[in-house]
């Protein structure tokens, strides 16, 4: 994957969870760093559709 679908939040959630589930990245911070997205911006995008990264489960719910 060469970019994250930032304008399509459901696809973004799916992409993030895929990257975490397949252990390509250990956490959301690593994904943000790799794709050059500020963590605060990612949290804002996810929250705009009622999603949030759950560190305990290491996934976006």
C-alpha positions as CSV (number, residue, x, y, z in Angstrom):
1,X,0.0,0.0,0.0
2,X,1.6,3.3,-1.1
3,X,-0.9,5.6,0.6
4,X,-3.7,5.6,3.1
5,X,-7.2,6.4,1.9
6,X,-7.6,9.5,4.2
7,X,-10.7,10.8,2.4
8,X,-12.6,7.5,2.8
9,X,-12.8,6.9,6.6
10,X,-14.3,3.3,6.5
11,X,-11.6,2.3,4.1
12,X,-9.0,4.0,6.3
13,X,-10.2,2.0,9.3
14,X,-10.0,-1.2,7.3
15,X,-6.6,-0.4,6.0
16,X,-5.2,0.5,9.5
17,X,-6.7,-2.7,11.0
18,X,-5.2,-4.7,8.2
19,X,-1.7,-3.3,8.7
20,X,-2.0,-3.9,12.4
21,X,-3.5,-7.4,12.1
22,X,-0.9,-8.7,9.7
23,X,1.8,-7.3,12.0
24,X,3.2,-5.0,9.3
25,X,3.2,-2.3,12.0
26,X,3.2,-2.6,15.8
27,X,0.9,0.4,16.5
28,X,-0.9,3.4,15.0
29,X,2.1,5.7,15.7
30,X,4.3,3.6,13.3
31,X,1.7,3.8,10.6
32,X,1.4,7.5,10.9
33,X,5.1,7.9,10.8
34,X,5.5,5.7,7.7
35,X,2.7,7.4,5.8
36,X,3.7,10.9,6.9
37,X,0.4,11.7,8.7
38,X,0.4,13.5,12.0
39,X,-1.1,11.4,14.8
40,X,-3.4,14.2,15.9
41,X,-4.8,14.5,12.4
42,X,-5.3,10.7,12.2
43,X,-7.2,10.8,15.5
44,X,-9.3,13.7,14.3
45,X,-10.2,11.9,11.0
46,X,-11.1,8.7,12.8
47,X,-13.2,10.6,15.4
48,X,-15.1,12.4,12.7
49,X,-16.8,9.1,11.9
50,X,-17.0,7.8,15.5
51,X,-13.9,5.7,15.4
52,X,-10.9,5.6,17.7
53,X,-7.7,3.7,18.0
54,X,-7.8,1.4,21.0
55,X,-4.3,0.7,22.2
56,X,-5.5,-2.1,24.5
57,X,-6.7,-4.0,21.4
58,X,-4.3,-2.5,18.9
59,X,-7.0,-1.7,16.5
60,X,-9.4,1.0,15.4
61,X,-12.9,0.4,16.7
